[in-house]
Amino acid sequence: MFNHILNNDFVDIVKGRRSVRHYDENFKISREELSEIISEASLAPSSANMQSWRVVVVDTPEGKEKLKPLVRFNTLQNDTSSAMLLIFGDTDSYLYSEEIYNTAVEQGKMPAEVRDNQLETILSFFPTLSKEMKVEIAKIDSSLFAMQLMLVARAHGYDTNPMAGFEADQLARTFDLDEERYAPVMMISIGKAKVEGYESVRLSADKISFWR
């Protein structure tokens, strides 16, 4: 990880991020680097470290053609980006908990007794949650991952655009995922900007904060 970082200036990464809609259609990010970006973004926090985000990487003409009817008014991003990243939340992410926690112990990152206590809680609690609660947890975790991915992409010298405008009820089925397990969260286009995104205005802290 972190082999292709071009920009390590945190202020520039955060302040310079823009939602880019028109990319250089001739520029292609390698699958190796896209995998690296996904791995680096996966350092994001998640509920009980279950890492419920899943990513369908659409980077082929065939994949983009399949996606095109589902992106509504976001066709320019789909047509010109290096890839479209379809972010899903895995509502059964707890199935990986033993692998995650056992590996943490093997690598000396966690005492065995902590693992045992955590797994007991996870495996007795998460399977009993309602479908709605599982989806909510998965979407929160996946959104943390998605934001981190956009900042990581900036560090790699790329641009992104998060999108909620798509046919959510068809996305999983179209890309051969179990609709009951995988909840669509957002799409993120990624590539090199051909047309720079606009700088936008933010509400001040006093308008969005409630001090008690």
N, C-alpha and C positions, 0 to 999 in steps of 0.2 A: 504494500500500500504506500501511497504518497510518493510514487516514483515520477509522476507527471505534473506535479504542482508547479505552476508558473507564477502565481501571485500569493504571497504569504502576508499581505497587508490586510489585516482584519477590517479596519475602517473602510478601506477601499472596496473590499468584497461586499460588506453590508450596504454601504451607501451607494455603491455603483450597480447593485443588482437592478435589472429592469425586466419587465415582462416583454419579451421579444416575440413578435409574431411572424416576421419575415426573415428567413435564414438563407445563407449561401447554399443553394441546392447542390452545388458541386463539391462541397466539403463533407467528408465522412469521418466520424470518430470511430476508431477501431473498436472491435468488440473487447479486446484486451483492456483498453482504457475505460470503456463503459463499465466493465466488470469491476475495475478498480474504483471508479466513482461510486458504484453501488456498495462496494465493501466499505469504503470510507464513510459513506452516509449511514451505514448500518451501525456505526458507533453511537448513534442517537439513543436516548433513553427509551425504555418501554416498560409496560406493566410487568413486574416480576422478571424482567429481562427476557421475556418470551419472544420479542422481535417478530411481531405478527405481520409485518409488512411483506408483501410479495410483489414482484415486478415482472410484467410481461414486456420485453423489449421488442418493439416493432421497428426493425431497421432494414427491411427488405421491401422492394417494390410490391411484391405479392402481399406482404403483411399490411402495408399501407393502403393498398387497394381494398383489402378486406375491412380495414378500419374506417375508410373514408365515409361510408354511409352512416356511421355512428357518431361522427364528430360535429354534427350540426354546422354552426357558423365558424368552426375552427379549421376549415380546409386548408388555409394558407400554411398554418403550422404543420399540418400533416404532410402537405406536398413538399415543403422546402426544408424541414428539419433533418438533421442527421438521424434522429430516432425519435419515436414517440414511446414514452415510458408509461405504461398503464399500471397504476398503483392500486393494489388490492389489499384488504385486510383479511387475514386468515383467522376465522373464528374458532378454529381448532388448533391454534398455535401451541397450546399446552402439551400437545403430543410430542413436541420437541424438547420439553423441559428437562427430561432425564438426560438427553444427549448434551444439552447446554450445561447443566449443572455438573454432570460427571466430568466433562471436559475441563470445566473450571477447577475442579479438584485435582485432576491429573496434571494440570499446568501450574499448580501451586497458587492459584488465585483465590481459593476459597477453602476453608477448613471443611472436612467431611461432615462434621456435626451440623454446620450451618446449611450445607447442601441438604442433609436429611430433613432438617426442620422445614426448609423452604419447599422441598418437594412434597412433603406431607401436606402442607397447606395448599399448594397449587393443585395437586392431584385429587384432593378431596373437595376443593372449593370451585375451581373453574368449570369442571364438567356439569355442575349443578346449576350454573347460571342460565338465565333465559336467553333465547336467541337474540333478543333486542339488546341485552346487556353485553353479550359477546361481540355484537356488531359495533356497539358504541366504543368498547375498549379497543377493538381492532382499528377503528377509524381514528381514534385519538393517537394511538401509537404510530399508525401509518402516516398521519399528518406531521408528526415530529420528524419522522424519517424523511418525508418529502421536503420539508423546509431545509433540513440539513443537506439533502442532496442538491438543492438549488445553490446553496452557498458553496458546497464542494465543487460543483460544476464551474462556478465563478473562479475558484482557485485554480482550476485546470484551464482557464481561459475561454470558457464556453458560456453560452447564454441559454436561458430557459423561459418557459411560460407555464404556470400552473393553470389547469382548466377544469371547470366543473360542468361545462356545457357539452354533454355527450349522452348517448342513449344508455343510461346505467343499467337498465333492465335487460339489455342484450349483450353487454360487454363480455361477461364471463363466458357465456355460452358460445359466442362467436370465436373465442380463443381457447375453447376446449377446457375450461375450468368448471369445477363443480359449483353451480350457482348457490347451493345451500351453504357451502363452506366459505366461499371467497366473496367478500363484499367490496364492490367497486368504491374507491375513495376519490381519486382524481387522475387526470392525465397530465403529464409534463412533457412538453416538447424540449428538445435539446439540440444545440448546434452552434454554428458561428453566425452572428447577426449580419444580415445584409442591410437591413434598415434598423437603426438603433431604436430602442424603446424610449418612451417618454418618461422624463422624471415626473413623479407624482407628488401630490400634497398629502401630508399626514395630519390628523387631528393632534392637537397638543395634549400633553400628559394630563393637564387639569380638566380636559373634557372627557377623558376616558378612565379617570381614576376616582375612586371613592374612598376618602380617608375617614377612618372611624377611630 
